Amino acid sequence: MTVVPSDSLKPRKSPRQARSAATVAAIFEATFQVLLSDGIARLTTTRVAQRAGVSVGTMYQYFPHKQALLYAVLDQYLGDVVIAVQAACARYEGASLRDMSDGLCRAYLDAKLRHLPGSRALYVVAAELDTAGLVADVVGRTDQAIARLLATASDAVFDDVETVTFALRSMLVGTVQAVLEKDGSAASLAILRAQLPVMSRAYLVEVSRSRPNTKGMSAG
């Protein structure tokens, strides 16, 4: 499902050809760079256009103003995270609880840290825009993928998959956000990569029970 932003945040048009897509990709990358060098308060579409090497007219073909540009960058960033989570969930379907937990953590962290340090600035961006609909869609798609994954664990069963999914996703999102917003140093990220999977595994083991072994059991 695609979330339609409010009229004030809609892009003027979407790229339909490879050349247009490359232009928008350059604009998005330049947006990260300007956020890092100048901050959100000083970011303007003119500065981004100059950094991206496109004309202001080209910029306005896609994004009528700063807020629409920032919303589009955030939309793509969150969309990439969701796709990474969905891919991991599909890959580890039917695996052991440990493997699916580690795989999910690794995929989520890789997606969140891919655009560092620029992605840290997107927490500020999200706070400045009307992103309720976008965030609700991201949460819904993420929870759906995780719940489906957990239900297939080869060695564990959950009595309330929805509650476990909510708690697990909240732990992943909240822990990563706390580290990125307050620090984001190489040392902190190394600790995060090492400890987040441990936290996830410990929680899932605690709230699950062993899946009954039905192999070899007769029908009656």
Sequence and secondary structure as in RCSB ss.txt:
>XXXX:A:sequence
MTVVPSDSLKPRKSPRQARSAATVAAIFEATFQVLLSDGIARLTTTRVAQRAGVSVGTMYQYFPHKQALLYAVLD
QYLGDVVIAVQAACARYEGASLRDMSDGLCRAYLDAKLRHLPGSRALYVVAAELDTAGLVADVVGRTDQAIARLL
ATASDAVFDDVETVTFALRSMLVGTVQAVLEKDGSAASLAILRAQLPVMSRAYLVEVSRSRPNTKGMSAG
>XXXX:A:secstr
      GGG  S    SHHHHHHHHHHHHHHHHHHHHH TTT  HHHHHHHHT  HHHHHHH SSHHHHHHHHHH
HHHHHHHHHHHHHHHHTTT  HHHHHHHHHHHHHHHHHTTTTHHHHHHHHHHHS  HHHHHHHHHHHHHHHHHHH
TT SSEE S HHHHHHHHHHHHHHHHHHHHHHT  HHHHHHHHHHHHHHHHHHHHHT EE    TT    
